[in-house]
Amino acid sequence: MSLLKEKLRFIKLVPVVTPYSVAGTVELAKTLVAGGVNAIEITLRTELALEATQAVKDAGIEIVLGVGTLTSVADVKNVAEIGVDFAVSPGMTPTLLDAARDHEVSLLPGISGASDVLLGLEYGYDFFKVFPAEAINGYELIKSLSAPFPHISFCPTGGINLSNINRYLALPSILCAGGSWILPSEAVKAGNWPKIEALCKEAMAHIESGAA
C-alpha cells in the first residue's frame, strides 16, 4: 500500500466524479488538471462509468486516475482490466479484499470504525477511506483511531467541502480528502468547464493557504 500512499500523498484533493457522458468526463479530467487538481475518482454510479474511465486513460491526460464505488468482485475485475492507478470502495468485506489482492488492484477501502481497520490490517492495508466522513463525525473518529493505529493513514470522503477540508488535512494521519463540491452536477452536465476550473483553483488556493 505504500505505493498508493505515495501517489496520493501530495494530491490533497481527490474529486469524486459522477460521469454523465464519455466525452464530457474526458473534458472534465482535462479541466481538473487545468485547475491544479491532479487526481480524479470516477464513480461506478452510471452505466457508462467504465467506458468513461477507459476514455480518460486513453486520452493520455497527466492525472492520477481512480475509480470509485467498487462494491462487488465484478467491479474489481472490470477495474483491473482497465488498469487504473487506484480504486475506492465505500466499505470492505473479505470477499472484496480477496478480489483486490487477486487482481492486483490498488484499493483504498472504506472504513467507519476500529473493526474495519483491524480487518484491513489483516490484509496488509495501512491507508483507508473514511466514509461517510461528516455523517459519522469523521474528524473526531480519525483523531481517535490515530491513537491505537499511529501508522495508519486516512482519506475522508462524504460531506467534505471548502469550509472543512483544511480542518481535516491538518490532522497528521490524513493524506488527502475526497470531495465533489468543485463539481456541481449542473455544471458537469452542461459542460461549464470555466466554472469548474475556477472552483478547482479556488479550492487549491484555499488548501495551500491552510486557512480554516
N, C-alpha and C positions, 0 to 999 in steps of 0.2 A: 504493500500500500504506500510505501514511501514515494514511489514514482507519481502516484496520483496526487499526493500531498504537495509534491514539488510543482506539478502542473498548475495547481490551483492556489498555491501559497501567495503569489503576487497578483492574483486576479482581483481579489476583494469582492467583486460583484459578479454574480452569475445570473444573467437574465433568464427567467423562466418563460418560455415561448409556447403559446398555443398556435400551431400552424394552420392557417386558413387557405393557403394556396402554395403550390410548389415554388413558382416564380417569386411570389411575394416573400417567402421565407428566405430565399437566396438574397433578395434585395435587403431584407431586414438584417441578415447577418453582415452584409457589407456596411449597412448603416451603423450597426453597433460598433464595428471597428473604426469607422469614421468618427464616431463619438467618443472613442477612447476606451470602449469596453471590449475586451479581448476573449470573451467566452460566451457560449450560448448553450442553453439546455432546451432542446426541442422535445416537448412532451408528447407522449403517445395518446393524445386525447382526441385526435381526429383520424379519419381513415387514411388520409394522405401523409401522415407524420413520417413514416419510414421513407416514402418516396421523396419527401422534402429534405429529410436528413441526408439521403444519398445525393441529392442535387447540391446541397451545400458543400458536401465533401468534394464532389466532382468539380465544383467551381474553383477550387484551389484557394479559398479565402484563408488568410492567416488568422485563424481563430481557433481556440480550444473548443472542440466540438463534442457536445454531450447529448445524451437522450435521457429523458425523464419519464416518470410514471411507469416503470417496469413493475409488473405485478404477477407475472407468470413465467414459466420456463420458456414458453413460446416467445415471449418478449425478449428474453435473454438471447435465445438463438437468433432471432431476427437482427438484433443489435450487433451480435458477434459477426454476422455475415457482412454487415456494412463496414465494421471496423472503425469505431469512434474512439475518441480519447477517453471518455468516461461515460458511465451510465448511473442513473439515480433511481432508487426505489423509495416509495413513501414509508415503507416498513421493511421487515425482513422475516423470513422463515428459513428453516434449514434447507428446504427444497430449493428456494430461490438462491441461497448462498452456495449450495452444491452446484447449481446450474452455472452461476457466475464463475466459479472455480473451474468447472469442467470445460467451459467455453472461453476461458481466459479473458473475461470481461472485467475491466477496472470499475468496480461497483462502489458507489457511495450509498450505503444502505441507511434507511431512515430508522431513527430510534425515538422513543419517548420516555425512557426510563432506564434504571440501572440494569434490570434483567436483560434488556436488549443489548446493552453494552457488553455484558458478560457473554451473551451468545456470539456477538461479533468477535470478541476477543478469542473465543474458541476456534474461530475460523481465520484468525490472524489479522483481523481488521484493527486499525487504530485511528480511523477517520470516519466520522459519521455525520449524516444529515440529521438535524433535529427538526421534526415536523409533527404537527403544525406549530411553529415556534411561539407565536403570540398567544394562541389559544391554550397552550399548556404552560404558559409563563416560562417560556424557553430561556429567558435571560437568567432567572434565578435557578432553573434546572441545570443549566450549563455550569454556573458558578458552583453549585452543589456537587455535580458529578466530577468536577475538576479535582476535588479533594481526594476521593478514593481512586481516581483514574488520572493521575497527573500527566501521563504521557499521551493521553487521547486528545484528538483534535475534532473540531465540530464545524459544521456549516449550517446555520439556522435558516430555515425557509418557512414561509407562511406568515403573512402579516408584516413582513419587513418593508419599510419604506424610508423616505428621506428623513423622517423625524426620529427614527430609532436605530438606523443601521450603524451609526458610529458608536452608539452605546454598546451594541453587540461586538463590533470589531475591536473595541477597546479591551475586551477580555483576552488574555494571552492564549487561551485554548481555542479561540476562533480564528480560522484561516480566511474564511470568506463567508458571504451570505448570499442566499438566493432571493431574487425579488422580481416582481413583474410590474411595479408601478411605473417604470420607464417605458412600458409597452402597453398603453391603454388600447383596449380592443378596437375601439372605433378608429383610432389612428392606424393600427395594423391593418384592419380590413380595408381602409380607404387608401392605404399606401402613402400615408402622410409622413414620408421619411424625414423631411426637415424638422418636424415637430419631435419625432423620436430621437433624432440626432441631438437636438437641443436638450432634451430631457436626459440623455446619456451624459452630455458634457456637464450639465448641472449636477448630476449625481456624482460623477467622478471628481469634480472640483470640491464638492461637499465632503466626500470621503478623504480626499487628500488634505483638506483643511483640518480634519479631525474634530470639527465643531460638533457640539451636542445638538 
